[in-house]
Amino acid sequence: VLLPKADGSTGAIGATRGSTEVVLDSAYASARHVASGKLQPGTEDAAKVQAEFAEALAGMPPAPSSYTVYFLSGSDDFSEESRAVITTLLEETRNRPFPEVTVIGHTDLVGNDGENDALSLQRAEKVRDMLVTMGIPKDSIRAVGRGSREPLVATARGVDEPRNRRVEVSVR
């Protein structure tokens, strides 16, 4: 059974048995192994799925959360609007029993590649260090810098774009 995300959307997955393949690509789409040895596609009732798999569903970890923190030009100082995001990020991470965190730093296209690589990593490490200070084990946080290679907003080299000066954080 393919379960929907919190927003109702789904991905897709293929189920294979012998030469039979069923693609599940909608909420509560299912594939059952039938007596003939093949898979039978179907759709399950959401309430039945909840009842039948209640124990397993209760044991599922919370869905990953994503946050974006923005920085002032040329520094690892947070922008004013990012301070509230930092507070939410720290709370979310603290409330997970065994968080796994990925922190990816980015820069705009001002400066050379070497400077941007160093600054993006410095930004990621600043967020990681804040999480460690809050009690999150350092070995459960992966911090990397991407420099100016993955801009959120495409610009010419040398253009100061605030949305590109960011750290993206995923908490699982």
MILO-347516 format. One line per field, with one value per residue: x, y, z of N, C-alpha, C in turn. Coordinates in steps of 0.1 Angstrom, whole numbers. Last residue first. Example, Ala and Ser with C-alpha at 12.3 -4.5 7.8 and 13.67 -1.06 7.14 Angstrom:
REM MILO-347516
npx	[128; 132] $
npy	[-22; -57] $
npz	[71; 78] $
capx	[137; 123] $
capy	[-11; -45] $
capz	[71; 78] $
cpx	[129; 132] $
cpy	[0; -33] $
cpz	[79; 78] $
//
This chain:
REM MILO-347516
npx	[158; 161; 181; 188; 207; 217; 226; 225; 205; 189; 205; 229; 249; 269; 291; 277; 242; 219; 192; 187; 201; 231; 254; 280; 292; 295; 287; 297; 282; 276; 256; 252; 258; 281; 273; 241; 226; 228; 231; 256; 249; 236; 257; 273; 256; 258; 285; 289; 276; 294; 317; 310; 308; 334; 348; 336; 342; 370; 371; 357; 353; 324; 290; 270; 262; 265; 256; 256; 236; 232; 212; 207; 187; 178; 162; 139; 132; 133; 155; 146; 126; 141; 158; 139; 128; 151; 157; 135; 139; 162; 158; 154; 181; 206; 235; 268; 290; 293; 287; 255; 238; 217; 190; 180; 154; 145; 124; 119; 106; 80; 89; 90; 64; 48; 23; 23; 23; -3; -21; -28; -56; -64; -53; -66; -93; -92; -85; -89; -69; -70; -49; -34; -21; 5; 4; -4; -30; -37; -19; -6; -15; -10; -26; -29; -30; -24; -6; 11; 25; 26; 34; 44; 52; 69; 75; 64; 70; 60; 73; 61; 60; 47; 19; 2; -9; 8; 20; 18; 1; 13; 6; 9] $
npy	[145; 177; 196; 229; 251; 283; 309; 330; 332; 353; 377; 381; 401; 389; 376; 360; 362; 338; 318; 310; 291; 277; 258; 268; 284; 260; 239; 222; 202; 182; 160; 148; 129; 136; 154; 152; 180; 201; 226; 225; 213; 234; 251; 237; 237; 264; 266; 249; 264; 286; 273; 264; 289; 299; 281; 285; 312; 312; 296; 312; 347; 369; 362; 344; 332; 299; 273; 243; 219; 194; 169; 149; 128; 123; 106; 120; 154; 179; 192; 198; 217; 237; 245; 255; 276; 293; 297; 312; 335; 344; 352; 379; 388; 364; 355; 356; 348; 369; 380; 392; 372; 343; 321; 288; 265; 232; 203; 171; 138; 125; 105; 69; 45; 33; 36; 18; -6; -4; -1; -15; -17; 10; 23; 8; 15; 42; 41; 12; 6; -6; -27; -54; -84; -105; -141; -165; -171; -160; -128; -102; -69; -35; -2; 32; 52; 77; 64; 45; 15; -7; -41; -68; -102; -122; -123; -93; -60; -27; 6; 38; 73; 97; 119; 143; 150; 162; 139; 114; 82; 49; 22; -12] $
npz	[99; 86; 66; 56; 38; 40; 16; -6; -25; -17; -23; -46; -63; -90; -98; -126; -129; -114; -104; -72; -59; -72; -67; -65; -46; -20; -6; 24; 50; 78; 94; 126; 144; 156; 175; 190; 203; 222; 214; 203; 179; 167; 163; 146; 123; 117; 112; 90; 70; 69; 61; 36; 23; 26; 10; -15; -19; -22; -45; -64; -55; -55; -58; -61; -27; -12; 12; 30; 45; 67; 80; 108; 126; 160; 180; 189; 184; 196; 186; 160; 166; 179; 158; 139; 153; 155; 128; 120; 134; 120; 94; 92; 94; 85; 104; 93; 79; 49; 24; 34; 58; 50; 59; 60; 56; 64; 65; 80; 75; 96; 125; 121; 131; 149; 139; 118; 133; 145; 123; 101; 102; 105; 82; 63; 67; 61; 33; 14; -15; -48; -68; -87; -79; -91; -92; -83; -81; -56; -53; -36; -43; -41; -41; -33; -14; -39; -67; -78; -83; -108; -109; -129; -134; -134; -100; -90; -79; -77; -77; -67; -64; -42; -34; -13; 11; 29; 41; 15; 14; 9; -9; 0] $
capx	[151; 161; 171; 188; 195; 220; 217; 233; 215; 183; 203; 215; 246; 256; 293; 288; 255; 224; 203; 183; 186; 223; 239; 277; 282; 300; 286; 295; 290; 277; 266; 250; 245; 282; 280; 254; 225; 228; 218; 255; 257; 228; 245; 278; 259; 245; 279; 294; 271; 279; 317; 312; 296; 323; 352; 336; 328; 363; 378; 352; 359; 337; 300; 280; 258; 268; 257; 259; 243; 233; 221; 206; 198; 178; 175; 147; 134; 121; 156; 157; 123; 130; 164; 149; 120; 144; 167; 137; 128; 163; 162; 142; 171; 197; 221; 258; 282; 296; 301; 265; 242; 229; 197; 185; 164; 145; 134; 115; 117; 85; 82; 95; 72; 63; 26; 23; 34; 10; -19; -14; -48; -68; -50; -52; -89; -95; -76; -96; -73; -69; -61; -35; -33; 1; 6; 10; -24; -35; -31; -2; -17; -7; -20; -28; -36; -27; -16; 14; 17; 31; 24; 48; 41; 69; 77; 64; 72; 60; 69; 69; 56; 57; 27; 9; -17; 1; 11; 25; 3; 7; 14; 0] $
capy	[133; 170; 185; 219; 242; 269; 301; 330; 322; 340; 372; 376; 398; 395; 389; 360; 363; 351; 320; 320; 290; 288; 254; 259; 291; 272; 238; 234; 203; 196; 161; 160; 127; 125; 159; 146; 171; 187; 223; 232; 205; 222; 255; 239; 224; 259; 274; 245; 251; 288; 280; 254; 280; 305; 282; 272; 308; 320; 292; 298; 336; 363; 372; 343; 338; 313; 279; 257; 222; 209; 173; 162; 128; 131; 103; 112; 141; 170; 188; 189; 205; 230; 240; 244; 265; 289; 290; 298; 327; 341; 338; 370; 391; 376; 352; 362; 337; 365; 378; 391; 385; 350; 330; 299; 273; 246; 211; 186; 148; 129; 116; 81; 52; 32; 43; 32; -3; -6; 9; -13; -29; 0; 28; 7; 1; 38; 48; 23; 3; 6; -23; -40; -78; -93; -128; -162; -174; -174; -137; -115; -81; -47; -14; 22; 40; 74; 72; 60; 22; 6; -31; -56; -92; -113; -130; -107; -70; -40; -6; 26; 61; 94; 106; 139; 143; 171; 148; 123; 96; 59; 34; 0] $
capz	[99; 99; 66; 67; 37; 45; 25; 6; -28; -16; -9; -45; -49; -86; -92; -117; -135; -117; -114; -82; -59; -68; -68; -76; -55; -26; -20; 16; 38; 73; 83; 118; 137; 146; 163; 188; 192; 227; 220; 216; 189; 170; 172; 159; 129; 120; 122; 103; 74; 73; 74; 47; 24; 33; 24; -9; -17; -11; -33; -60; -63; -50; -56; -70; -40; -14; -2; 29; 32; 67; 69; 102; 116; 148; 173; 198; 178; 199; 200; 162; 159; 186; 171; 136; 150; 167; 137; 115; 138; 134; 96; 90; 105; 82; 99; 102; 84; 63; 27; 23; 53; 56; 50; 68; 49; 68; 58; 80; 75; 83; 119; 125; 120; 151; 152; 115; 124; 153; 134; 103; 100; 115; 96; 63; 69; 74; 43; 21; -2; -39; -62; -83; -83; -83; -98; -82; -94; -57; -54; -42; -35; -49; -35; -43; -10; -24; -61; -80; -73; -104; -107; -122; -132; -146; -113; -86; -89; -70; -85; -65; -70; -52; -34; -26; 2; 20; 49; 24; 10; 18; -10; 0] $
cpx	[151; 152; 172; 177; 197; 207; 224; 225; 225; 194; 198; 213; 232; 253; 280; 289; 265; 237; 206; 194; 180; 208; 231; 262; 277; 289; 291; 295; 287; 287; 265; 261; 242; 269; 280; 261; 239; 226; 217; 241; 256; 236; 237; 266; 264; 247; 266; 289; 276; 273; 302; 312; 298; 311; 340; 339; 327; 349; 372; 358; 354; 341; 313; 290; 270; 262; 260; 260; 244; 242; 220; 217; 197; 190; 176; 161; 143; 122; 144; 158; 134; 128; 154; 154; 128; 136; 160; 146; 129; 151; 163; 146; 159; 187; 214; 244; 272; 288; 304; 280; 254; 231; 207; 193; 167; 156; 133; 127; 112; 97; 88; 88; 77; 71; 41; 27; 35; 22; -6; -11; -34; -59; -53; -47; -73; -91; -79; -86; -80; -75; -59; -48; -33; -12; 2; 14; -9; -28; -27; -15; -12; -7; -17; -22; -37; -35; -19; 3; 20; 21; 30; 36; 47; 58; 77; 64; 71; 61; 70; 64; 66; 51; 38; 16; -10; -8; 3; 15; 12; 10; 7; 9] $
cpy	[126; 157; 178; 209; 231; 262; 289; 322; 321; 329; 358; 370; 394; 391; 395; 375; 363; 351; 335; 322; 299; 285; 266; 256; 281; 279; 250; 232; 217; 196; 175; 159; 139; 122; 149; 150; 165; 176; 208; 229; 212; 213; 243; 244; 227; 245; 269; 254; 246; 274; 282; 261; 269; 296; 288; 273; 294; 315; 299; 294; 322; 352; 365; 355; 337; 319; 294; 261; 237; 212; 188; 164; 141; 128; 110; 109; 132; 157; 178; 183; 194; 217; 232; 237; 253; 276; 285; 290; 313; 333; 334; 355; 381; 377; 365; 359; 343; 353; 373; 390; 383; 364; 338; 308; 286; 252; 226; 193; 162; 139; 119; 93; 65; 39; 43; 41; 12; -2; 8; -3; -27; -12; 17; 12; 0; 24; 43; 28; 15; 2; -10; -37; -64; -88; -117; -148; -171; -178; -151; -124; -93; -59; -25; 10; 30; 61; 68; 69; 37; 12; -19; -47; -80; -102; -120; -115; -84; -50; -18; 14; 50; 82; 106; 125; 138; 164; 157; 132; 104; 73; 45; 12] $
cpz	[113; 97; 79; 65; 47; 44; 30; 16; -15; -19; -8; -31; -48; -72; -87; -111; -123; -124; -116; -91; -70; -68; -64; -77; -66; -34; -27; 1; 32; 61; 77; 107; 128; 139; 152; 175; 190; 216; 224; 222; 203; 181; 176; 169; 144; 128; 127; 115; 88; 77; 79; 60; 35; 34; 32; 6; -11; -8; -21; -47; -57; -58; -50; -69; -49; -26; -1; 15; 31; 54; 68; 91; 108; 139; 160; 192; 186; 192; 203; 176; 161; 179; 178; 149; 147; 164; 149; 123; 132; 139; 111; 93; 104; 93; 96; 96; 95; 66; 41; 29; 43; 50; 58; 58; 58; 59; 62; 73; 74; 84; 105; 119; 126; 140; 154; 128; 121; 145; 141; 114; 104; 114; 106; 77; 71; 77; 57; 32; 4; -26; -55; -77; -78; -88; -88; -88; -94; -70; -57; -41; -43; -39; -45; -37; -22; -23; -46; -75; -73; -95; -102; -121; -124; -145; -125; -99; -83; -81; -76; -73; -67; -60; -44; -23; -11; 10; 40; 31; 20; 12; -2; 0] $
//
